[in-house]
Structures are given as C-alpha cells and as structure tokens.
C-alpha cells in the first residue's frame, strides 16, 4: 500500500530527522546574529524531563526569498539523531540563543549534555525589564508585540507520540517564529534604555550550572515543616535525601516515592518496622514494602541516631518590630518600579522586603542593577536617612534632616 500524500501544511513544515540535516541548519545559524529556540517535553512520569521536540528559527534576513528565515522542527526521538551540532551552536558565541522562559528548556540540555546556550536572551525576563509586567506569558507578547493571534489548543498534548498532527506542528513552530519579532523589539528597547546589562545579570543565573543541580542532601530544605525541633528536622533531612536519591536513580517523580505530606507524617511517627509503615494514612501502598519501605526505615533510623543535627531556620522575617518598615519598603518598591518601568517582582519579592526590614543585607535586591533602582534607597530608608512623602497621588523620597 502506498503512503498517503502529505497535506500542503505538512509540506511547508520541515522536520529535521538526521544528524547531517541538523548540522547543515546549525552551520547556517552560526552565520546569523541570533536563533530562536523552544522545546516540547514530558515530565509527568519521570524525574528528568523527556525531550520530545526542539523548534528553531532564524532571522528574516537569513531567508533566500521568503518573508521569514528558515524555521524547523528537530525530532530528538528519531533513532540515530545526534544533537551535538545543536550543542555546538549553543557554544558558538557569535550567535545569540533566544528563548522565552528558558529555565526548563535549559535544564533539559544541561542534564542531557552538560551544555548551556551562551550567549542567552530570555524574552520573559527582558519583557519584565521593559515594563510588560511580572512573568509575562509568550501569548501576551505575541499579541502586544507581534500583533498576531496564537492558537494554544495543542499546548497540553502528548509530544512523544508520532507522527505529530498538523495542529501540533503549527503550534510548535509558532513558538519560535513570532519569537523573532519579540526578540528584535525587546533587544532594541534594552539598547535604547541602556538596560542590556540588567538582562545579562539575570542570564548569568540561568547560565550557572548550580541552578540545575538538585543535591539529595539539600532536598529537605524545600520541605515546609511546622516543627523546628533539630531531631525532627534530622529525620526529615534523611527521608528527603532517600527520596531524592531513589527518584533520581530510577528517573521517576519524587511524588511516586512518597509525597511531602507523607514525609512529614513519617518524620512525626518515626516508624521502626514495616508493620508501623502499614499504619500510615498517607503512604502509598507500594511504599509500605520492598525497596522504598527499607529505605524509609533506614532513613528514619539514620535521622534518630545522627549527631549532625540541622539547625532550625531563622524565624521568618517581618517580626512585629519590623512590620512597619516592611510596609514602607513595599511602598518604596512600588514607587521605584513604576518610575523605572520594571516589574516589582523582578526587583524584590515580598520575603526580600521582610528580610531587609529584619536586617538582612546579602540579597540580590541590594546588589547590581537592583541596587541602583531600589536597593540603595531601601537601605537609606531602613537607616532613617530618607522618608516617603505622598503628593498628587505620587510617592516621593524625602531626605531626613540630620
């Protein structure tokens, strides 16, 4: 039986399925000032994201005759396809790699090959710097900058199934074709305002390998607990260490081992046997026996016997004596972010403000470009050197007479 003919839409979309094709595209990309990129992946059933598709597009100027430059889908699920040409492009300093909300994409590449795209331009961060609001979505930027509609109906489909539908392919390509005009607009804005270095500071965090490394011995620090008892925290630490190690080694979600609420329950009840585990209200059935059960019991024992007890976290910032200052810092942040046209959350979080009010000084909000916009005045306000005044609906900084 002969294969059914491809639709016109399928003919328009080029999917790279060989290393040679990928190398050819990446060599062309190296001659361009930038390349836009995105990925589709699955993570519901694994610890590490499963890469299912890569999208890439080159600037309109790279086209030989069309309106836009080449835009392609790269299928990493094809047997024999090596992504090394793409990783070589990631290392090519003359071509900017453009993503939107890049962290999850970069995490995939880091764990797959230990490589991160440099130089990097994240349009979500750039949009926050340029006054488009907090954690602005791609769809919003497409509407406001590219002035195009965006069909998101294929967003939550299973990207591991082949062949991809026409709707999936079109959706995937739109994530990089519109990104070109968004990048060019935001890049120009950053140049005009002199804020390109601000974006570079943020990109440095995304290009730091430590951003993507999860160490089992540190996993307990993400668990929210009500008790500050060092012995209780020691058991939490060992249970979290076991769970993280078990999930990483088997590439399964940590919640498949046991969830946070079950971990807290185990740290409280401190089971000594499988019979004790059977009494748990929150533990999954598979975790009450076998490898997981043995790991839980060993972790509880280690937590109870260790002499290396964790130190309870400091009290939450914002205690009554600092509450008034924290509120003033919130007002100052709003005024300064409005004045600079930058999303407040990009400058400082609510917990940052509480920490400053409580005396903390080693915070991102007090360094780099954030110090220029907000941090310096925040410290002056905390030190009583300035006050805040309201006039005609606007908040103003006022020097305090010595």
FENKA-V962732 format. One record per pair of residues at least 24 apart in sequence whose C-alpha atoms are under 8 Angstrom apart, sorted by the first residue. I is the first residue (numbers start at 1). J is the second residue. D is the distance in Angstrom with one decimal. If there is no record, write none. Layout:
I,J,D
I,J,D
This chain:
9,166,6.9
10,166,6.6
13,71,7.9
13,72,6.8
13,73,7.6
13,169,7.4
13,170,7.9
14,71,7.5
14,72,5.3
14,73,6.3
15,72,5.8
15,73,4.6
15,74,5.7
15,75,6.8
16,72,6.9
16,73,6.0
16,74,4.7
16,75,6.2
17,74,6.5
17,75,5.7
17,76,7.7
17,78,6.2
17,81,6.5
18,78,7.9
18,80,7.3
18,81,5.2
18,82,7.8
19,80,7.7
19,81,5.1
19,82,5.5
19,83,7.2
19,85,7.5
22,74,7.6
22,83,7.8
22,85,6.4
22,86,7.2
23,85,5.1
23,86,7.4
26,85,6.3
26,86,6.2
26,89,6.1
27,89,7.7
29,58,6.6
29,89,7.5
29,95,7.4
30,89,6.6
30,92,6.9
30,94,7.1
30,95,5.9
31,95,7.5
32,58,7.3
32,59,7.3
32,62,7.1
32,95,6.2
33,59,7.9
33,94,6.7
33,95,4.9
33,96,6.2
34,58,6.8
34,59,6.9
34,95,4.8
34,96,4.4
34,97,5.9
34,98,7.0
35,59,6.9
35,95,7.0
35,96,6.4
35,97,5.3
35,98,6.0
36,97,6.1
36,98,4.6
36,99,6.1
36,176,5.5
36,177,7.6
36,179,6.4
36,180,6.4
37,97,7.0
37,98,6.0
37,99,5.4
37,176,5.8
38,99,6.2
38,100,7.5
38,105,7.1
38,175,6.7
38,176,6.5
39,105,6.2
40,159,6.6
40,172,7.8
41,159,6.6
41,160,7.8
42,158,7.5
42,159,7.2
42,160,7.6
44,253,7.3
45,252,6.2
45,253,6.3
46,251,5.2
46,252,4.2
46,253,5.1
47,247,6.4
47,248,6.2
47,251,4.6
47,252,4.5
47,253,4.4
47,254,6.9
48,108,7.6
48,248,7.8
48,251,6.3
48,252,7.7
49,108,6.3
50,108,7.8
51,76,7.1
51,77,8.0
51,108,7.0
52,76,6.2
52,77,6.3
52,159,5.8
52,160,5.5
53,77,7.7
53,159,7.2
55,172,6.7
55,173,6.2
55,175,7.7
55,176,6.5
56,173,7.7
56,176,6.1
57,176,5.8
57,177,6.1
57,180,7.7
58,180,7.8
59,180,6.5
71,173,7.0
71,176,7.7
71,177,6.9
72,173,7.2
73,169,7.8
73,172,7.8
73,173,7.1
77,160,7.8
87,115,6.8
87,117,7.7
89,117,7.9
90,115,7.6
90,116,6.6
90,117,4.2
90,118,5.9
91,115,7.9
91,116,7.7
91,117,6.2
91,118,6.0
92,118,7.2
93,118,6.3
93,119,6.0
94,119,8.0
95,119,7.2
96,120,5.8
96,121,6.8
97,121,6.1
98,122,6.0
98,123,7.2
98,179,8.0
98,183,7.2
99,123,6.3
99,179,7.9
100,124,5.4
100,138,6.9
100,179,7.9
101,125,7.4
102,206,7.9
103,206,6.5
106,206,7.8
107,212,5.7
110,209,7.6
110,212,7.4
111,212,8.0
116,207,6.3
117,207,7.7
118,207,7.5
120,203,6.5
121,199,7.7
121,203,7.1
122,203,7.4
123,182,7.4
123,183,6.4
123,186,7.4
125,199,7.0
125,202,7.6
126,186,6.5
126,187,8.0
126,190,7.8
126,199,6.3
127,186,6.8
128,342,5.9
128,343,5.3
128,346,6.9
129,195,7.8
129,198,7.8
129,199,7.5
129,341,7.4
129,342,5.0
129,343,6.7
129,346,7.7
130,186,7.3
130,189,7.1
130,190,7.2
130,341,6.5
130,342,6.1
131,341,4.7
131,342,4.6
131,343,6.0
132,342,7.7
132,343,7.2
133,342,7.3
133,343,5.0
134,343,5.3
134,344,7.4
134,345,6.4
134,346,7.2
141,182,6.9
142,178,6.4
142,179,7.7
142,182,7.1
145,181,7.4
145,182,6.0
145,185,7.4
146,178,6.4
146,181,6.1
146,182,6.4
150,174,7.6
198,369,6.0
201,368,7.8
215,244,8.0
216,240,7.1
216,241,4.5
216,242,7.3
216,243,8.0
216,244,5.2
216,245,5.8
217,241,5.2
219,244,6.9
223,260,6.9
225,264,7.3
228,312,5.3
228,313,7.5
229,312,7.0
230,309,5.6
230,310,5.6
230,311,6.2
230,312,6.3
231,303,7.1
231,304,6.7
231,309,6.4
231,310,7.8
232,267,6.2
232,268,7.1
232,303,7.9
233,267,7.9
233,309,7.6
233,310,6.4
233,312,7.7
234,303,4.8
234,304,7.2
234,306,7.6
234,308,7.9
234,309,5.7
234,310,6.0
235,267,5.5
235,299,6.9
235,300,5.5
235,301,8.0
235,302,7.4
235,303,4.1
235,304,6.4
236,263,7.0
236,264,7.0
236,267,5.6
236,303,7.6
237,303,7.4
238,299,5.0
238,300,6.8
238,302,6.8
238,303,5.8
239,263,6.8
239,267,7.8
239,296,6.4
239,299,5.3
239,300,6.7
242,295,6.5
242,296,7.4
242,299,6.7
257,284,7.9
257,287,6.7
257,292,7.1
258,283,6.3
258,284,6.7
258,287,7.2
259,283,7.9
267,300,7.2
270,300,6.1
271,297,6.7
271,300,7.2
272,297,6.2
272,300,7.8
272,301,7.7
273,297,6.8
317,351,7.3
317,354,5.0
317,355,5.0
317,357,7.5
317,358,5.7
318,354,4.7
318,355,6.8
318,357,6.6
318,358,6.2
319,358,7.5
322,354,7.7
322,357,5.5
322,358,6.0
323,354,7.7
323,357,7.5
325,357,5.7
325,382,7.0
326,353,5.8
326,354,5.4
326,356,7.7
326,357,5.3
328,388,7.9
329,353,6.3
329,357,7.9
329,378,6.5
329,381,7.8
331,395,7.9
332,374,7.8
332,378,7.4
332,388,7.6
332,395,7.7
333,374,6.6
335,394,7.7
335,395,6.1
335,396,7.8
336,373,6.6
336,374,6.2
337,373,7.6
337,374,7.9
340,373,7.1
347,374,7.5
356,382,7.9
357,382,6.8
